[in-house]
Amino acid sequence: MKTILMMALTSATLVVSGCATSHSHATVWEYKIVYGVSAQALVEKINKEAAEGWVLASVSGFDFAVMKRPKKAE
């Protein structure tokens, strides 16, 4: 019985503390689409953008890729 009560109390504490956290520090992203005429060309463009801080978010075959990076404060 003590174990069940302790588990319930711990769970309630975690739920309450989780709800009290602030989500105001969420990352705001900016996006860029890069195009390629072949797999190699697309890879080269992705690597170039990655060197500038962009991260691959999605790719569509060898046609294009979506890159993202944290948006800079204005």
N, C-alpha and C positions, 0 to 999 in steps of 0.2 A: 504493500500500500504506500509506503514512504517513497518507493522508487517511482511509482506512477505520479504521485503528487509532485515530486521533484522534477520529473520530466515535463509535466504540465506547466509548472511555474517557470521552468527554463524556456519552454516554447513560447509562453506568453511574453516573457521578457524580450526574447529575440524579435517577436512580431512588433511589439511596441517600439523597440529601439530602431527597427528597420523602417517603420513608418515615420519616425522622427528625423530621419536623415534628409538632408537637402539635396535636391537634384538640380540645383541651379548651376552646377559646374559641368554640365553636359557639353561635350565637344561639338562645336559648330563646324561643319565641313564645307569646303568649296570643291567643285567637281570640274573635271576636264575630260573631253573625249579625244582620243588619239586614233588616227586611222592608219591602216597599213595595206599595202597591195599584195603582200605575201606574209607568211609566218615570220620569216627572218626580219623583214622590214618592221613589222609590228613589235617584235621583241626588242629591236634596236631602239625604237621610239619609247617603249615602256621603260627600258633601262635608262635612257636619257632623262625622262621625267622623274624616275626614281632618284636619280642623283640630285634633283632639285627639291626633294622632299615629298614627292607625290607617291601614293600607295595604290596598287592595283585593287580596284573594287569589283570589277566585273569584266568579262571578255566575251565577245560574240564571234566565235570562229576565228578567222584570220582577218575579218573586216575592220573591227574597231575594239577598243578597250576603254573602259571608264576608269579614270584615276581620281583619287581624292586626297586631300590633305587638310589639316586643321586650318580653319580660316584665321588669318592674321587680324589682330585687333586694329581697328581703324582709329 
